[in-house]
Amino acid sequence: MKIQSYIILFVLSLSAASCQKYLDVEPRASISDEQTIFDKASAQTALNGVYSQLASGGYYSTTFQSIGYLSGDNIQWTGSQSQVQELINHNVSTGNATISGAWTAIYYTISRANHIIDKVPGVQDASFADADKNKILGEAYFIRALSYFDLARTWGAAPIITKPTNSPADNVGIGRRPVAEVYAQALNDLNAAEPLLTETTDRYRATRKTVWALKARFYLYQKDWAKAEEYATKLIGDNNYALVKPYSAFFANNVRGTQESVFEIFYSANELNNHRNQWQPQTNGGTRQWAPNDAFVALVNKPDSGGNRNVLVAQDNQGRWYGNLYYRTPAADPSFVIRIAELYLIRAEARAQLGSANDLIGARADLNAVRDRAGLAATTSTTQAALLLSIEQERRIEFALEPHRWFDLVRTGRAQAVLKIADPNKLLLPVPQEQIQIDPSLLPNNPGY
């Protein structure tokens, strides 16, 4: 079998070789396990490998992100591959290559993080101070938490693997754990990461603040409104983060790492983010295989809804609309994992759900902060129900080309009505068939598949 087929079964051990680019993980057979992480330098190299996998095409470069917006109602597919249209039509097959690629990439990320979490505490190196160990461990825990969070919200039940995998047979038969346990694993990892990391600002590496931001998102998904508000406030109240003006200021003119960004993934001419090529038209060296649909183009170009966010779209020389969040040449655009705008809208939604008169006033204020940055007038919504719909609409436009829309509609119970999905089973994606063929303990698949 191809090595790519052993997603949760086959581990790629971490090489200790120093390199300028992110670490490529090598099969266990190529290097003894005792040598993979044995000092400070090899531990840092291994951590670079975890970030590399997080940034990979299968995860936050292209494939996983595409699930979040292709499955929503803003994007159309202009290509010929039926597997992508399956996401848009909400009729995904178990053999779909997009879901298989994302599943694979996420478990590779978990595998690399597991090696660090297992090995680093026991490293004997006089130059490897406890503070340095804690930082590396904390970052690995954070990335593993994000991975399990993404698994839970995409597939529901999933295998939970927290130890290094040393042979293809190690995880055969473990099966999938219920979605509540997968989410609990994500929270456990966030709780483990928080005290290990320092309260510093780093827009490319995990810190305690990054943990707080993901906790705010986690608690929003869990409908724990008070904690979602609490953790969002930690970031909103930090002067290192701000809604930069105008909207385009966080991505236009080749900028990166602005105050808007809580956590973004760094790419360069040596580490390309080929996501850009899917959006840009042929005249700009892309394929424009996905593009904003007519409904979104109309919405983002309306002065009273899109405001200055209409910079998200542009027209090519044939008058066709394309998405313009990813545009750089070479394709070194960041992937935006968490922005401060999300924290404002998390807190707005949490406050609206809490529902007291003061909470609704606070929800309006947070929503209006995002609207003001977009050049829009204050919302006219005043009731709880109206505010929640306004926040939903704001998120639709604000994060149109980022992986939020599908997950937003599913977590709020609005996907069936908004997207006209008749079968509620389609709100979760299926476990890839190639994984089930390797390990039948992954059965039963999600209902409806």
Buried (B, 14 or more C-beta within 10 A) or exposed (E): EEEEBBBBBBBBBBBBEEEEEBBEBBEBEEBEBEEBBBBBBBBBBBBBBBBBBBBBBBBBBBBBBBBBBBBBBBBBBBBEEEBBBBBBBBEBBBEBBBBBBBBBBBBBBBBBBBBBBBBBEEBEBEEBEEEBBBBBBBBBBBBBBBBBBBBBBBBBBBBBBBEBBEEBEBBBEBBBBEBEBBBBBBBBBBEBBBEBBEEEBBBBBBBBBBBBBBBBBBBBBBEBBEBBBBBBBBBBEBEEBBBBBBBBBBBEEEBBEBBBBBBBBBBEEEBBBBBBBBBBBEEBEBEBBBBBBEEBBEBBBEEEBBBBBBBBBBEBEEEBBBBBBBBBEBBBBBBBBBBBBBBBBBBBBBBBBBBEEEBBEBBBBBBBBBBBBBBBEEBEBEEBEBBBBBBBBBBBBBBBBBBBBBBBBBBBEBBBEBBEBEEEEBBBBBBBBBBBEBBEEBEEBBEEB
